Structures are given as C-alpha cells and as structure tokens.
C-alpha cells in the first residue's frame, strides 16, 4: 500500500514527508459558491519553522511519488503555540472581494470585462476566459465588490467563474475536462443525496432602455416604450420575474432568462466521501457507480472539493456534486 505523501512550500522553504514528518493536520476547501479557496495547516515543532503572513504557499498531496497541486495562495494568519503553529491561507481571489471600481464599457463582451478587471487591473493569472454575451454598454459601480459584478456576468452568460487549483481564473461554460470514477465497495466511504421538490419552471427577464426594437444594438441610448423581455421555460408552474438593467436587447434578455432558469432550477445534489484523491478538482465530473440505491449512481458535476489529512482519520476527500 502506498504511503500518503505531501509537499508544502511556505515562502522559499519546502517541507516534505521525508524531511519534515511533523504535519499534524491539513484541510483545503474550494467551492464554486465561495470566491477564495482556503487552507488550514497545523504543523508541529514550530521552532524549526519560518512562517510570516503574506508568504506564498503551495500544497501538493498524493501517494508515493505521485503528487498533485491542491492549493496555491498566501498565508493570512499564523498562530504560534508551544508545540505547534496553525496556518490559515487563502487564494488570490481575495483581491476580487475587496476591490471596487467605477467603470463603463462600450460594446464589450463579458470576457472583455473579466480580462480587463481580473487580468489587467488585479493581475490575476488566467486559465480560460470565454467571450460570452456582448453588451451595447456595461457599467461596474463601487456599490458592490468586483467579485459580485463578475459573478453576475457569469450567471448572465450561463458560465462558471472560479479559481482552479493553480489559482488561475476560469470564466467559461461548464465542460468537464476530466471525469473521475468512484465505486461503492472500493473508494467510496459515504454518500448523501438531496433530491429536492420541483422548483422554478419559468423565468422572465425585463430589460431597460431597449435598443433592439427599431434602433439597433449600437443605439443603446435611445428610449422606447416597447418592452424588452426575455423568457425561458414554462409559465404554468413557478414563474420567476426579474429586472436586469444590462439586458438592453431582447437577445440578451433571452440568454439571461435561459441561464437564470438553468441555475435556479432545483437539482439533485449531494456529497460523497472518498479515500483521499488529490486528482479531483473543481469543474471536473465524478461518476458514482455500483451504489445500493440506483438514484445514487450517475455522473455529476463537481462543485466543491475538500481534502482532509490528519493522524486520526488519514487522508480522505469530500466532494460536493450536483446534476450537470
């Protein structure tokens, strides 16, 4: 049986299982619903350590010689005790939470806005930014954070917006790059599913200052009494009506309505606890197989990854999933 292995780099110093076997516990957490990833380390023998807030940190985990990067960020706090030090670290998306801008864009795509804000202004590293919707005009105000603005853009386009395990921006439609298979009786320790009642069946999006009806997309400053409205789904069940000032054309309103419907519909969700697997990552898919209950089997979208390593329970991984 392969032994659990780790490699933790704090600032300019790297600690491994071989030269520093004093890791008490390790927890990493990443989810599509929370902007910044989190890592908590408890390390023994603090006399041998050099750790300061704002130090860079990377954590790799795996078995034997096979290691996978599971966290990249900076040290937020270090709590020193007599026999141990507790390190709390967060990823670079923290800058999106604190940043606030007043910006106006003319004829941008959603991807153009994300590139300007996240890449050019905040200097975040980028993995993938897709174009998404194109707007006649789009404004960002400092009444809410940059993260809230860009998350709204992602929802309007039907995209996901998150940092991957390399702490790089992903702004794109969900498409699993890797699908991981987990089998009952092999790697699965526990499964919990939530099968909710039927929710929203239809969405109506009402825009503002429409331009598509008579004046064209370029004339976004024209006012008209005609209604800009986008619909998706059925109006015979639970109908959700929302106003979106950025939906200045019917095409945009319709796309936003469809994206909102997909996101607001009740989906089967759950959590699976597995033997530790550092290959699992946000945005991938997981296939659960050979479960005693048939409804627990299937291929699902990974929306949360939590790795745990400690001396009492060993290495295990909790995956939050939902229907794709």
C-alpha positions as CSV (number, residue, x, y, z in Angstrom):
1,X,0.0,0.0,0.0
2,X,1.4,3.4,-1.0
3,X,2.0,5.9,1.8
4,X,0.5,9.4,1.8
5,X,2.9,12.0,0.7
6,X,2.9,15.8,0.8
7,X,5.0,18.8,-0.2
8,X,4.3,22.1,1.4
9,X,6.2,25.2,0.2
10,X,6.0,28.2,2.5
11,X,7.8,31.3,1.2
12,X,11.2,29.9,-0.1
13,X,11.2,26.8,2.1
14,X,9.8,23.4,1.1
15,X,8.7,20.8,3.7
16,X,8.2,17.2,2.7
17,X,7.1,14.0,4.4
18,X,10.8,12.9,4.4
19,X,12.5,15.9,5.9
20,X,9.5,17.3,7.9
21,X,7.3,14.5,9.2
22,X,5.5,16.7,11.7
23,X,2.3,17.7,9.8
24,X,-0.5,17.4,12.4
25,X,-3.4,18.1,10.1
26,X,-4.2,19.6,6.7
27,X,-7.5,20.9,5.3
28,X,-8.2,22.5,2.0
29,X,-11.5,23.7,0.8
30,X,-12.6,25.0,-2.6
31,X,-16.1,25.5,-3.9
32,X,-17.8,27.3,-6.9
33,X,-20.1,29.1,-4.4
34,X,-17.2,30.8,-2.5
35,X,-14.7,33.0,-4.2
36,X,-11.5,32.3,-2.3
37,X,-10.1,28.9,-1.6
38,X,-9.0,28.1,1.9
39,X,-6.2,26.1,3.5
40,X,-5.6,25.3,7.2
41,X,-2.3,23.7,8.3
42,X,-1.3,22.5,11.8
43,X,2.4,21.9,12.0
44,X,4.4,20.5,14.9
45,X,7.8,21.5,16.1
46,X,7.4,25.3,15.5
47,X,11.0,26.0,16.5
48,X,12.1,24.7,13.1
49,X,9.7,26.8,11.0
50,X,9.8,30.2,9.4
51,X,6.3,31.5,8.5
52,X,5.0,35.0,8.1
53,X,1.7,36.5,6.9
54,X,1.8,37.2,3.2
55,X,4.2,34.3,2.5
56,X,3.3,32.4,-0.6
57,X,2.1,28.9,-0.1
58,X,1.6,25.8,-2.3
59,X,0.4,22.4,-1.1
60,X,0.8,19.2,-3.1
61,X,-0.7,15.9,-1.9
62,X,-0.8,12.3,-3.1
63,X,0.6,8.9,-2.7
64,X,4.2,7.7,-3.1
65,X,5.9,9.8,-5.8
66,X,2.6,11.0,-7.3
67,X,1.8,14.5,-6.1
68,X,-1.0,16.8,-7.2
69,X,-1.2,20.6,-6.6
70,X,-4.3,21.1,-4.4
71,X,-3.8,24.7,-3.2
72,X,-2.0,27.9,-4.1
73,X,-2.3,31.1,-2.2
74,X,-0.8,33.3,0.6
75,X,-0.6,33.0,4.3
76,X,-3.3,35.1,6.0
77,X,-2.5,34.3,9.7
78,X,0.0,32.2,11.7
79,X,-1.0,31.3,15.2
80,X,2.0,30.2,17.3
81,X,1.7,27.8,20.2
82,X,4.3,26.0,22.3
83,X,4.2,22.7,20.4
84,X,2.5,23.7,17.1
85,X,1.7,26.5,14.7
86,X,-1.7,26.9,12.9
87,X,-1.5,28.5,9.5
88,X,-4.6,29.9,7.7
89,X,-4.1,30.7,4.0
90,X,-6.4,32.0,1.2
91,X,-6.2,32.1,-2.6
92,X,-5.7,35.2,-4.8
93,X,-9.5,35.7,-5.5
94,X,-9.5,37.5,-2.1
95,X,-8.5,40.6,-4.2
96,X,-11.8,40.4,-6.1
97,X,-13.7,40.6,-2.8
98,X,-12.1,43.8,-1.6
99,X,-11.7,45.6,-5.0
100,X,-14.4,48.1,-6.1
101,X,-14.3,50.0,-9.4
102,X,-16.4,52.5,-11.2
103,X,-16.0,51.5,-14.9
104,X,-18.0,52.0,-18.1
105,X,-17.5,49.7,-21.1
106,X,-18.9,50.3,-24.6
107,X,-19.7,47.3,-26.7
108,X,-17.8,44.8,-24.6
109,X,-18.2,41.1,-24.4
110,X,-18.4,39.6,-20.9
111,X,-15.0,38.1,-21.4
112,X,-13.5,41.5,-22.3
113,X,-14.7,42.9,-18.9
114,X,-13.3,39.9,-17.0
115,X,-9.9,40.2,-18.8
116,X,-9.7,44.0,-18.1
117,X,-10.7,43.7,-14.4
118,X,-9.2,40.4,-13.3
119,X,-6.2,40.1,-15.6
120,X,-5.1,43.7,-16.4
121,X,-6.2,45.6,-13.2
122,X,-5.9,43.0,-10.5
123,X,-3.0,41.0,-12.1
124,X,-4.6,37.6,-11.6
125,X,-3.4,34.6,-13.6
126,X,-5.7,33.3,-16.2
127,X,-6.5,29.8,-17.3
128,X,-9.6,30.3,-19.5
129,X,-11.8,33.3,-20.3
130,X,-14.6,32.8,-22.9
131,X,-16.3,35.7,-24.6
132,X,-19.9,35.1,-23.6
133,X,-22.6,37.8,-24.1
134,X,-21.9,41.0,-25.9
135,X,-23.4,44.1,-24.4
136,X,-24.1,47.5,-26.0
137,X,-22.9,49.1,-22.8
138,X,-22.0,47.7,-19.4
139,X,-21.2,49.6,-16.1
140,X,-19.5,48.5,-12.9
141,X,-20.2,50.5,-9.8
142,X,-18.4,50.6,-6.5
143,X,-21.5,49.9,-4.5
144,X,-20.7,46.2,-4.7
145,X,-17.4,44.2,-5.0
146,X,-15.7,43.3,-8.2
147,X,-16.4,39.6,-7.4
148,X,-20.1,40.3,-7.2
149,X,-20.0,42.1,-10.6
150,X,-18.1,39.3,-12.4
151,X,-20.2,36.6,-10.7
152,X,-23.3,38.3,-12.1
153,X,-21.7,38.4,-15.6
154,X,-21.0,34.6,-15.2
155,X,-24.7,34.0,-14.3
156,X,-25.9,36.1,-17.2
157,X,-23.8,34.1,-19.6
158,X,-24.5,30.7,-18.1
159,X,-20.8,30.4,-17.2
160,X,-18.8,29.3,-14.1
161,X,-16.4,31.8,-12.5
162,X,-13.8,30.4,-10.1
163,X,-10.1,29.8,-9.5
164,X,-8.7,26.4,-10.4
165,X,-6.2,24.5,-8.2
166,X,-3.4,26.5,-9.8
167,X,-5.2,29.7,-8.6
168,X,-5.9,30.8,-12.2
169,X,-9.2,32.4,-13.4
170,X,-11.8,30.3,-15.2
171,X,-14.7,32.2,-16.7
172,X,-16.4,29.7,-19.1
173,X,-19.3,27.4,-19.7
174,X,-19.0,24.2,-17.7
175,X,-17.5,21.3,-19.6
176,X,-15.7,18.6,-17.6
177,X,-12.1,18.2,-18.7
178,X,-11.7,15.0,-16.5
179,X,-14.3,12.5,-15.3
180,X,-13.3,10.5,-12.2
181,X,-14.9,7.2,-11.4
182,X,-15.6,6.1,-7.8
183,X,-17.1,2.7,-7.0
184,X,-19.0,1.5,-4.0
185,X,-17.0,-1.0,-2.1
186,X,-13.8,0.4,-3.5
187,X,-13.1,4.1,-2.9
188,X,-16.5,5.3,-1.6
189,X,-16.8,5.8,2.2
190,X,-20.2,7.5,2.3
191,X,-22.8,9.1,0.1
192,X,-25.5,11.6,0.9
193,X,-28.0,12.8,-1.7
194,X,-30.6,15.6,-1.6
195,X,-33.5,15.1,-4.0
196,X,-35.5,18.4,-3.8
197,X,-39.0,19.2,-4.8
198,X,-39.7,20.8,-8.2
199,X,-38.8,24.5,-8.1
200,X,-38.7,27.3,-10.7
201,X,-40.2,26.2,-14.0
202,X,-40.0,29.5,-15.9
203,X,-38.1,32.8,-16.0
204,X,-39.0,36.3,-17.3
205,X,-36.2,38.9,-17.6
206,X,-37.2,42.5,-18.1
207,X,-34.6,44.8,-19.5
208,X,-34.1,48.6,-19.6
209,X,-33.9,51.3,-22.3
210,X,-34.3,48.8,-25.2
211,X,-32.4,49.3,-28.4
212,X,-33.1,46.2,-30.4
213,X,-36.6,47.2,-31.4
214,X,-36.3,49.8,-34.1
215,X,-32.9,51.4,-33.4
216,X,-30.3,48.6,-33.4
217,X,-27.8,47.5,-30.9
218,X,-25.5,50.4,-31.4
219,X,-28.1,52.9,-30.3
220,X,-28.3,51.9,-26.7
221,X,-29.0,55.4,-25.5
222,X,-32.4,55.5,-27.3
223,X,-35.5,55.2,-25.1
224,X,-38.7,53.5,-26.1
225,X,-42.0,52.4,-24.6
226,X,-41.6,49.0,-26.1
227,X,-40.8,46.3,-23.5
228,X,-37.6,44.4,-23.6
229,X,-38.4,40.9,-22.3
230,X,-36.7,37.5,-22.4
231,X,-38.4,34.3,-21.4
232,X,-37.3,30.7,-20.7
233,X,-39.2,27.6,-19.6
234,X,-42.9,27.4,-18.8
235,X,-45.2,29.9,-17.1
236,X,-47.6,27.2,-15.9
237,X,-45.6,26.4,-12.7
238,X,-43.4,28.6,-10.6
239,X,-42.6,31.7,-12.6
240,X,-39.7,33.9,-11.6
241,X,-39.7,37.6,-12.9
242,X,-36.6,39.6,-12.6
243,X,-35.4,43.0,-13.8
244,X,-31.9,43.3,-15.4
245,X,-30.8,46.8,-16.4
246,X,-27.9,45.4,-18.5
247,X,-30.4,43.5,-20.7
248,X,-30.9,46.2,-23.3
249,X,-31.8,43.9,-26.2
250,X,-34.3,41.0,-26.4
251,X,-31.4,38.7,-27.4
252,X,-29.5,39.5,-24.2
253,X,-32.7,39.2,-22.1
254,X,-33.5,35.8,-23.6
255,X,-30.0,34.5,-22.9
256,X,-30.1,35.8,-19.4
257,X,-33.5,34.2,-18.9
258,X,-32.3,30.8,-20.0
259,X,-29.1,31.0,-17.9
260,X,-31.2,32.0,-14.9
261,X,-33.6,29.2,-15.4
262,X,-30.8,26.6,-15.5
263,X,-29.2,28.0,-12.4
264,X,-32.5,28.4,-10.4
265,X,-34.0,25.0,-11.2
266,X,-33.9,22.6,-8.3
267,X,-31.3,19.9,-9.0
268,X,-30.3,16.7,-7.3
269,X,-27.3,17.5,-5.1
270,X,-25.1,15.5,-2.7
271,X,-21.8,14.8,-1.1
272,X,-19.6,11.8,-1.4
273,X,-16.8,10.9,0.9
274,X,-13.9,9.1,-0.7
275,X,-10.5,7.7,0.1
276,X,-8.1,10.6,-0.4
277,X,-7.8,11.6,-4.1
278,X,-5.8,14.7,-4.9
279,X,-6.7,14.4,-8.6
280,X,-10.2,15.6,-8.0
281,X,-10.7,19.3,-8.9
282,X,-13.4,21.9,-9.3
283,X,-15.2,21.8,-12.7
284,X,-14.5,18.2,-13.3
285,X,-17.1,15.4,-13.2
286,X,-17.4,12.4,-11.0
287,X,-19.1,9.1,-11.9
288,X,-20.6,7.2,-8.9
289,X,-21.1,3.6,-9.6
290,X,-22.5,0.3,-8.0
291,X,-24.3,2.1,-5.2
292,X,-27.1,0.0,-3.5
293,X,-29.7,2.7,-4.4
294,X,-29.9,3.3,-8.2
295,X,-30.6,7.0,-7.8
296,X,-27.2,7.4,-6.2
297,X,-25.5,6.3,-9.3
298,X,-24.6,8.7,-12.2
299,X,-22.2,11.2,-13.5
300,X,-22.3,14.6,-11.7
301,X,-20.6,18.0,-11.8
302,X,-18.1,18.6,-9.0
303,X,-18.9,21.9,-7.3
304,X,-16.8,21.5,-4.1
305,X,-13.6,19.8,-3.2
306,X,-12.4,19.3,0.4
307,X,-9.2,17.4,1.2
308,X,-8.6,16.3,4.8
309,X,-5.4,14.7,6.2
310,X,-4.8,14.0,9.9
311,X,-3.3,11.4,12.1
312,X,-6.6,10.1,13.4
313,X,-8.5,9.6,10.1
314,X,-5.8,9.6,7.5
315,X,-6.4,11.1,4.0
316,X,-9.9,11.4,2.7
317,X,-11.7,13.7,0.3
318,X,-15.2,15.1,0.4
319,X,-16.8,16.0,-2.9
320,X,-19.9,18.2,-3.3
321,X,-21.7,17.5,-6.5
322,X,-24.9,18.4,-8.5
323,X,-26.6,17.4,-11.7
324,X,-24.8,18.9,-14.7
